[in-house]
């Protein structure tokens, strides 16, 4: 295989390299492979990106991302090995548009758009953002989910409030953070 074919094949299959820790020989969570399925894929070498469209379904360990469109931005690094030179990629960020859904264990987040920042390992859900933990739900203009910490932050452009029981007459107000806690 030529370098170019090997390079594109690597992007198509995983969009991320397999990097092992020299101390343990284990793949770290952030370096685990990302597996992406979609109806269509376009590789834009000049922009160092790959665009997936149509029923996009991406998985990395226990995280699953679904959306209409996903753009993967990556860095290119040439590594020298004893026998040959290998091209490797590292995901910088993911940008998803349309019907975004992220799941991790019992946590579910939805929004119109999403940005994943690899260095910070955080998802930013933007536009009609909602998150569920079990039966409880919170919503706002933007939700930031910190992957390594397993916590989320809900941001509103006009302030913060909580709705404890919407069924008893308390209504959500636009531009505010809302939370519903179901008590059993």
C-alpha positions as a printed NumPy array, in Angstrom:
array([[  0.   ,   0.   ,   0.   ],
       [  1.205,   3.501,  -0.701],
       [  1.452,   6.054,   2.086],
       [ -1.571,   7.952,   0.734],
       [ -3.835,   4.88 ,   0.636],
       [ -2.709,   3.805,   4.089],
       [ -3.312,   7.358,   5.333],
       [ -6.893,   7.549,   3.984],
       [ -7.685,   4.021,   5.138],
       [ -6.611,   4.963,   8.659],
       [ -8.922,   7.992,   8.614],
       [-11.829,   6.012,   7.272],
       [-11.586,   3.23 ,   9.816],
       [-10.812,   5.14 ,  12.991],
       [-10.049,   8.842,  12.447],
       [ -7.654,   8.428,  15.345],
       [ -4.399,   6.602,  15.944],
       [ -3.787,   3.799,  18.381],
       [ -1.272,   5.185,  20.846],
       [ -0.005,   3.108,  23.715],
       [  1.434,   4.282,  26.985],
       [  5.101,   3.249,  27.266],
       [  4.749,   2.544,  30.999],
       [  1.757,   0.214,  30.903],
       [  1.319,  -0.807,  27.293],
       [ -2.376,   0.084,  27.67 ],
       [ -4.315,   2.45 ,  25.407],
       [ -5.423,   5.525,  27.381],
       [ -9.099,   6.587,  27.26 ],
       [ -8.361,   9.633,  25.142],
       [ -6.256,   7.594,  22.701],
       [ -8.721,   4.733,  22.33 ],
       [ -9.934,   4.298,  18.753],
       [-12.953,   6.243,  17.549],
       [-15.144,   4.158,  15.272],
       [-17.345,   6.174,  12.918],
       [-20.136,   4.956,  10.653],
       [-22.04 ,   7.223,   8.254],
       [-23.729,   7.259,   4.869],
       [-20.939,   9.342,   3.311],
       [-17.379,  10.469,   4.089],
       [-15.18 ,  13.165,   2.522],
       [-11.509,  13.662,   3.374],
       [-10.191,  17.217,   3.09 ],
       [ -6.413,  16.859,   3.346],
       [ -5.65 ,  20.595,   3.023],
       [ -7.907,  21.383,   5.981],
       [ -6.783,  18.292,   7.924],
       [-10.375,  17.212,   8.359],
       [-12.844,  14.492,   7.511],
       [-16.575,  15.131,   7.079],
       [-19.11 ,  12.388,   7.798],
       [-22.744,  12.913,   6.761],
       [-25.972,  10.958,   7.001],
       [-26.915,   9.057,  10.153],
       [-23.475,   9.497,  11.739],
       [-22.752,   7.102,  14.606],
       [-19.397,   7.425,  16.409],
       [-18.147,   5.443,  19.413],
       [-15.118,   5.629,  21.652],
       [-15.141,   3.261,  24.612],
       [-18.378,   4.01 ,  26.549],
       [-19.19 ,   7.259,  24.682],
       [-21.543,   7.296,  21.7  ],
       [-22.233,  10.32 ,  19.477],
       [-24.996,  10.431,  16.887],
       [-25.711,  13.336,  14.541],
       [-26.614,  14.293,  10.981],
       [-23.095,  15.602,  10.246],
       [-19.727,  15.277,  11.977],
       [-16.496,  17.042,  11.037],
       [-13.323,  15.593,  12.538],
       [-10.356,  17.988,  12.715],
       [ -6.98 ,  16.349,  13.282],
       [ -3.274,  17.102,  13.473],
       [ -0.713,  15.33 ,  11.309],
       [  2.549,  14.107,  12.756],
       [  5.29 ,  12.139,  11.096],
       [  6.916,   9.629,  13.413],
       [ 10.118,   7.897,  12.61 ],
       [ 10.354,   4.22 ,  13.311],
       [ 13.441,   2.06 ,  12.926],
       [ 12.345,   0.619,   9.58 ],
       [  9.922,   3.174,   8.118],
       [  8.188,   6.483,   8.609],
       [  4.568,   6.354,   9.784],
       [  1.912,   9.042,   9.398],
       [ -0.19 ,   9.455,  12.529],
       [ -3.219,  11.59 ,  13.308],
       [ -4.557,  12.985,  16.547],
       [ -8.079,  14.363,  16.812],
       [ -8.109,  18.043,  17.819],
       [-11.865,  18.541,  17.836],
       [-15.156,  17.209,  16.55 ],
       [-17.987,  19.433,  15.347],
       [-21.447,  17.889,  15.024],
       [-24.514,  19.48 ,  13.465],
       [-28.137,  18.393,  13.475],
       [-29.917,  16.062,  15.895],
       [-26.908,  15.633,  18.175],
       [-27.164,  12.906,  20.821],
       [-24.359,  11.91 ,  23.193],
       [-24.614,   8.998,  25.614],
       [-22.298,   7.776,  28.331],
       [-23.663,   5.294,  30.822],
       [-26.877,   6.792,  32.244],
       [-25.976,  10.304,  31.003],
       [-27.696,  11.491,  27.804],
       [-27.192,  14.883,  26.17 ],
       [-28.985,  16.309,  23.131],
       [-28.676,  19.547,  21.167],
       [-28.741,  21.077,  17.717],
       [-24.935,  21.367,  17.551],
       [-21.944,  20.07 ,  19.506],
       [-18.211,  20.748,  19.745],
       [-15.828,  18.262,  21.34 ],
       [-12.457,  19.7  ,  22.38 ],
       [ -9.942,  16.881,  22.629],
       [ -7.296,  18.573,  24.821],
       [ -9.904,  19.516,  27.444],
       [-11.928,  16.319,  26.908],
       [-15.198,  18.22 ,  27.022],
       [-18.376,  18.245,  24.976],
       [-20.155,  21.556,  24.437],
       [-23.807,  21.1  ,  23.517],
       [-25.236,  24.218,  21.841],
       [-28.808,  25.1  ,  20.891],
       [-31.778,  23.622,  22.751],
       [-29.329,  21.695,  24.936],
       [-30.76 ,  19.072,  27.293],
       [-29.188,  16.451,  29.541],
       [-30.739,  13.512,  31.354],
       [-29.324,  11.56 ,  34.271],
       [-31.747,   8.74 ,  34.911],
       [-35.205,  10.397,  34.919],
       [-33.951,  13.872,  35.861],
       [-33.525,  16.449,  33.089],
       [-31.811,  19.814,  32.82 ],
       [-31.906,  22.236,  29.872],
       [-30.312,  25.515,  28.858],
       [-28.689,  27.412,  26.027],
       [-25.44 ,  25.472,  26.399],
       [-24.31 ,  22.402,  28.352],
       [-20.638,  21.618,  28.915],
       [-19.958,  17.972,  29.79 ],
       [-16.536,  17.286,  31.316],
       [-15.75 ,  13.747,  30.219],
       [-12.976,  12.921,  32.708],
       [-14.826,  14.415,  35.677],
       [-18.252,  13.017,  34.783],
       [-19.933,  16.361,  35.482],
       [-21.851,  18.902,  33.465],
       [-22.359,  22.648,  33.598],
       [-25.505,  24.285,  32.232],
       [-25.268,  27.836,  30.902],
       [-28.024,  30.283,  30.069],
       [-27.691,  33.672,  28.457],
       [-30.171,  35.256,  30.905],
       [-29.583,  33.582,  34.278],
       [-30.147,  30.358,  36.175],
       [-33.208,  28.743,  37.758],
       [-34.561,  25.279,  38.447],
       [-37.997,  23.756,  37.926],
       [-38.566,  21.048,  40.487],
       [-42.008,  19.879,  39.419],
       [-43.24 ,  21.2  ,  36.075],
       [-46.484,  19.244,  36.319],
       [-47.642,  21.302,  39.329],
       [-47.833,  24.533,  37.38 ],
       [-44.257,  25.775,  37.375],
       [-43.398,  26.546,  33.757],
       [-39.994,  26.933,  32.106],
       [-39.046,  30.446,  31.015],
       [-37.023,  30.927,  27.813],
       [-33.345,  31.859,  28.174],
       [-33.028,  30.24 ,  31.588],
       [-31.619,  26.962,  32.848],
       [-34.352,  24.505,  33.742],
       [-34.224,  21.303,  35.763],
       [-36.85 ,  18.693,  36.487],
       [-36.221,  16.303,  39.377],
       [-38.616,  13.387,  39.587],
       [-39.034,  12.061,  43.093],
       [-40.133,   8.477,  43.505]])
